[in-house]
Amino acid sequence: MTVGRQRLHPKGPEFSRLVAGLWRAFQGEETREPIGLARWLDACLELGITSFDHADIYGDYQVEALFGRALREWRGDRGRIELITKCGIMLESNQRPAHRVKHYDTSRAHILASVENSLRHFGTDYLDLLLLHRPDPLMDADETAAALDEVCQSGKVRYVGVSNHTPEQLELLQSRLSRPLVTNQIELSVLHLEPLHDGTLEHAQRLRMAPMAWSPLGGGNLFTAQGERERRVREALVSVGAEHGHDNPGAVAIAWLMNHPARPVPVLGTSRVQRLRDLVSGVSLALTRQQWFSIWQASAGHPVP
């Protein structure tokens, strides 16, 4: 089974319906070294996962370079994969000694410098998608939009979007851009329901813009935490899975996201190939409305009003 393809926006890119996230690359036995990461990349491609999610800050500013070394080991066709990265968060880090406090930067100078750094780390001449990682309260919308237009016009970035933005924050930036923001990468899972009710997913549907969903399994808490809420949700996922003859609750949780009409694209955080194989089966799992709401109810702790 392979995951298939999905367009993020009518004027945007086509990505795999599941995206592989590299946030924890250094923590995984299969991904912490370039040769192993190259093998992992091939395994992702066999599953139809061609899109890879990064941020400049991942792994204390070192995951992009690790992935670039893996690409050199892989020696495959760059055109077979899509590289996503983010910029705008400035961490306190030994890798960035000038940073005295964690802050955000969406200035032209930082966006241009971050793009150049990412291109150098990956060893490529273009990024498929660049996202602003967090809303910046000091963002000058005109300056930021001009910088995003500039990196696209230069061919160094093909598409741009945002991450963790409210509809109002996205609309402000979009009002200054000459091209569409093609996605908003948001936290969304059976344990994080807020985007279902705060207007975020309605806004995405209005724009026909598929959101990307980070932490789609609740950062692992769905299976590791022992709280009453997590127990209820696990039981609901198991019950719905049994009705489909399906024994993987994680895949059911992925199906629950992908059955939403905004067509969210989950960003999977696992570095284990077998875990990816298990989750891929959720792509084709169609839930009934009652099954979907039974999982919602288990998470919310009460029936719908």
N, C-alpha and C positions, 0 to 999 in steps of 0.2 A: 504494500500500500504506500502511495506517495501522497503528499499533502495538497498538491495542486497550486494554482496561482490566483492572485487577486489584485485588482487595480485599487490603489489607495484613494484615488480621486479621478474624476473624468479627465482631468488634464495632468494627471500624476503618473507615477511609476507603477509597474506591475511587480509585485513581490511574491514570495512564497507565502502561503496562508498561515504558516507558522514561521516565526523568526527565532533564530538561535541567539541568545544573549551571552555576551562574554564577560559580564561583570565579575564572575567568580572564576575566571579562567585559571588563575594561579592556584586556586584551591582544589582543582580537580586532578586526579592522577592521570587522566587521559589527555589533559589539555595544558599542563603546566610547562611542558617542554615543546619546542618547535616541531620536532618530528612527530610526537604524539598528537599535537594539535593538527598537523597536516593530515594524519590518518583520520582524526575526528571530523575534519572538514569533509573528507571523502565520504565518510559514513552519513553525514548530514545530507550531502548531495544525493546519495542513494535513496534517501527518504523523501527527496524533493524539497528539502529545506535549503534554499539558496541565498537567503537574506541573513546578514549577520550584524547584530546590534552592538555598538560600542559607545563609549564616551571618552573624551580625552583624560578624564580623571580616574578611569577604572584601573584597579590594581596600583593605586598610588602613582598614576600617570604613566604606567608601564605596559598595560595590556595591548594597546595599539601596536607598539613596537614588537611585542611577542607575536602578535598575529601577523605582522609583516614578515618576521623571520619564518613563520610557518608557511606563509604564501610562497616564499622562496624555496622552501623544502618541497612544497606541493607542486609547483611548476605547472599548474593547470592554466586553463583559459580564464583570464580575468573577467571576460564577458559572461561567464557562467554564474557569477556570484554578484550580489548586491551588498555594498558596504554602507552601513548607516553609522554615523557618529554624532556626538553632541558636544556643545561647548557652552561656556558661560558661567560655570561654577569654578570658583577659585579656592582651592583647599589650602589649609596650612599643611605644609609637607616639606620634608628635606629635599624633595625634587624641585620645590619652588621656594627657595629661602627668602625671596622678597615678599611673600605673602605673610603678613603679620596677623591677619584675621580672616576667617572664612568669609567670602563675599561673592557677589555676582558681578559680571562684566559683560555687557552686550554692546560695547563700543565698537566702532569700525576697526580700530587698531587691533583689538583682541580677536574679533571674528576673523580678520584676514590672517593674523599670526597663527591662530588655532587651525585654520584650514591648511596652511602651509605645513605646520607640524604634523597633522594627521596624514597628509599626502606623503610626507617623508617617512613617517613611521610605517605606513602600509606598503610603501614602495609602488605607488600607483600615481596616475596623473589626474584622477577624478574621484570624487565621492558621489555615490548614488543619491544619498540623502543626508542633509545636515539639519540637525534640530537644535533649537535653543533649549538648554537643559532645564532651566527654571525661570519663572517670571522674575524680572529685575526691576525693583521699584525705582531705580534710577535710569531705566531705559529711555533714551531719546528715540521715539518711534521713527522719526525721519532718518536719523543717522543709522539706526539698526537696519531699517528696511533698505536703505541705499547700499549698505554693506552686503546684505544678502543678495540683492540684485546684482551687485558687482561680482561676487564670486560665481554666480550663475552665468552671467554674461561672459566671464572669462573661460568658461568650460570646466572650471575646477570643481564645481558642484552642479549636479544635474537638477536636484529638487530640494526645497527647504520646507521645514515644518517647525513645530514647537513641541514641548514636553511639559506636562504638569501645569498648563495654562487654563484659566477659566475662559468661558466663552467671551467675556468682555475683553480680557487681555489679548486673546487671539484676534478679535475683531479690530482692536486698535492697531496692531501690527499689520493686519491684512489691509487696512484702509490706506496704508502708505506704500504697499508693495505693488509692483507691476506684474506679479505672477502669483498664483495661488499658494497658500500654505496647504500642503497635501495631507498632513496628519497632525494629530495631537496625541503624543504618547502619554498615557495616563495610568494611574494605579487603578486596576479593576479586577475583581475576583469575587468568588462566592463569599469571601470574608471582608470584602471592601465594596459595599453597595452604593456608596454616595454618588458616583457618576450616573447611576440610574435615576436619581431623584433631584439632582441639583441643576439640571438643564444641560449638562455636558453632552450626553448622548443624543438628546433632542437637537442640540446645535450641530453635532456631527452629521446627523441625518439631513438636516436642512441644507447643509453644504455638500451633501453626498460625499463626505470625507470619512473614510474608515479610520477610526482611532486605533492606535497600537496600545496593547494592554500589558503593562509591566507588572511583575509579581502576580501572574495569573493564578498561581496556587497559594496565594497568601504568604509568599516568602518561605514556603515550607511549613508554616504553622498549621496548615490544614491537616497535616499528618503527624507533626511532632508535638504540637501543643495539646494539653490535656484538659482544657477548659470545657465547660458545659456547651458553649456555642460550637466549638470545633467538633465535639462529639456528636451534636445534633446534625451538623452539616455532613460529617462523614457518614452517618447512618442514612441520611437522605440520599447521598450520592450512591451508596451501596445499593439501596433499595431501587433507585431508578436504573442503575446499571443492571441489576438482576432482571428487571422487566425487559431489558434488551438482550439478555444473555451475555452481558458484558461484566467482567470481573475487575476492572481497573477504575477505581473511583477518581483518580487523577484525570484520566481521559474523559470521564463524565463531567468533571469540573471545567475542562477545556471546552467540551461540547456545549455546556451551559452558557459560556461566554459567546461562543460562535453562533449560537442560535438567536442572538439578539439582532434585530434588523439593522442596527448601525454597522454590523459586520466587523466587530473588533478583530484585530490581528494579534494573537497572544505572542508575547516575547518570552520564550522558555529559558529559565535560568540554569537548567541542569547541564553539567558537563559530561554526564554518563550516557553513552550511546544507547544502552538498553533502555534507560529511562526515556530517552527521546522516542525510541521505537514504541514504547508503551503508550506514550501520549499522542502519537500520530493518529491512533485509531479514533480519537475523539473528533477528528475533523469531519468524519462522515456520519456521526451519530446524531440523528434528528430526534429531538425531544418534543413531546406533546406540550401544549400549554400547561396542562395540569402538572406534568412532571417538572417543568421549568419553575412553576410557582411553588411546588412542594419544596424545592431546594431553596428558593428565595425565602419562604416562610421559616425554614429551619435556621437560616442565617439571621433573619430579622428577629426571630423569637416570638413572632405573632402573625396572624393572618393579615392579608391585605385589608385596608379599611373597608 
